[in-house]
Amino acid sequence: MKIRLNLSVWLAVCAIALGLGGCTATGGYPDPNPPEARREYRGMWVATVANIDWPSKPGLDAAAMRAEMAGMLDSAAKLHLNAIFLQVRPSCDAIYPSELEPWTEYLTGKQGNSPGFDPLAEWVDGAHARGIELHAWFNPFRARQASAKSAVAPTHIASTHPDWVKIAGKELWLDPGEPGAREHSLRVILDVVKRYDIDGVHFDDYFYPYPTKDVPFPDHDSYRKNAEAAGTPSLADWRRGNINEFVRRTYDEVHAIKPWVRVGISPFGIWRPNYPAGVKGFDAYEGLYADSLRWLAAGWVDYLAPQLYWKIDSPQPYAKLLDWWVACSMRTQHRPILVGNFTSKLGDKPEDAKVWQTPEILNQITLARDRAHLGAAGNIHFSAIALTKNRAGIADALAQGPYAEQAIPPEMPWLEKCPPPDSPRVDVPAESTETVVVRFAGHSLSGGLRRWVVWARHGGSWTMSVVPGDSGTGNPGRATMLRYTAAGDLDRVAVGALDAYGRIGPLAFVRIAPAPPEPVQAATVSP
């Protein structure tokens, strides 16, 4: 028996039988999963103190400050960074409107003067619009930096509570031994957590001030007044206890408000001399009263980012210190160890022994990646200006090398308090032989949708991209659309929702049909 069929119909029937027809969601065909997304932090510190990074100088108008902000954010996105650590409180002052502290002088040139907009809100929105986390960086106890020029505002803590403030060299410093001073700094931090959709709370290495030669920190009065309540420890132990209590309370109270907000600290890169054996340098345990190992062991941080600001071949060997920090984490809470890199040491004069060359930073990133399986989870670059100005070609080298593809921050499962996001709804509303449009939307997204993670398979090779979501809404109402051009070899797309905890929900797949065959004449087909 002979059946007479049009060949195009026959091909369509075969395509349906093989699961090749149309653009359909997953269900019924053996679609392979894409590779796992690379998980690592890629961050930069944006320092506002002394106008190191942003704004470039005090007194710029709002348009100029916004333009500089947009330029930094665009540079970060182009480099595939995924986290910005923005200094929001340089010296008991603020880059945002606050009822607790005055505007910083580094915005307008005069402490207490408003720039006419809310920089922190716009930094948060701008970062999230580019798929980047925004971590609020606080200096918890510095009250006035040595280079400050503006008069102290009437609302500054030195004016309202001079009894909490001490002179330390050329700076003013909140006394961590005063319970009221610690409480004030904690209120400032929690105010930001409540009011802004930040992704993290971050401290650097400053707790007690770096020691000034022959001038001890003048806190003996507060020690005599407050040490008895702590069991009268030694002065050094009492100081460390003040910082420990502050770190613990910050961690607990931030997570009581928003459990997904990461709390991390970037300590001085050497905990104590001879740890690890043979390492020499400043003693942060005795000099800053920062017991970072205690914070790590007690689980009072979600990550540590030790400032390994030395070259690989220096007397403070980079790799040896990194191995020591990672080992300390593995012995305790298995919290990620990030690396603080001194990228601003790069220079354009190879003959100058004081500056570094680009391979130094690239090699440091490689050494950290080599320890990813042990808990080394990325890098933070100090500071933004080196990357945005492409100092010594570092931005080009990163974009073409270790940061050529995107990555997402590591998941921190100990923070998770709710179910992960659901699989998104995905469809392909329009297509042509040259363009494929993929549309996706979320629903019941726990902790707020942060980003979409999208894989596309071209010619058998998967590529991943991170797409901004409707941050913090928990129920984004509008769909996101991606348009793929030159899509002749695009055959699959996978989409997952990335929530505020860093979790990717179940993937939804779309299979893209190949271009339809050219019409042919009818043919006779015999079974």
Disulfide bonds with the S-S distance in Angstrom:
none
